[in-house]
Amino acid sequence: MRLTEFWRRMDARFGASYARSYAADQVLSTLGSRTVLQALAEGEDAKHVWHAVCDATNAPASER
């Protein structure tokens, strides 16, 4: 998954403003106790990060 697709999905899930806030502030244990932004900056695959977000927010299967 490209980062542009990742952010498109984040914006669709949370809205453009809250998506950035969530990515910066929410620490996810499935990302090694890192935020979304930290995980992406450290080279984590965007698809893996997206699945972690989906798991943490109980996103429906249709959004995966």
Secondary structure in CASP SS format (residue, H / E / C, confidence):
PFRMAT SS
TARGET T0000
AUTHOR 0000-0000-0000
METHOD secondary structure of the structure
MODEL  1
M C 1.00
R C 1.00
L H 1.00
T H 1.00
E H 1.00
F H 1.00
W H 1.00
R H 1.00
R H 1.00
M H 1.00
D H 1.00
A H 1.00
R H 1.00
F H 1.00
G C 1.00
A H 1.00
S H 1.00
Y H 1.00
A H 1.00
R H 1.00
S H 1.00
Y H 1.00
A H 1.00
A H 1.00
D H 1.00
Q C 1.00
V E 1.00
L E 1.00
S H 1.00
T H 1.00
L H 1.00
G C 1.00
S C 1.00
R E 1.00
T E 1.00
V H 1.00
L H 1.00
Q H 1.00
A H 1.00
L H 1.00
A H 1.00
E C 1.00
G C 1.00
E C 1.00
D C 1.00
A H 1.00
K H 1.00
H H 1.00
V H 1.00
W H 1.00
H H 1.00
A H 1.00
V H 1.00
C H 1.00
D H 1.00
A H 1.00
T C 1.00
N C 1.00
A C 1.00
P C 1.00
A H 1.00
S H 1.00
E H 1.00
R C 1.00
END
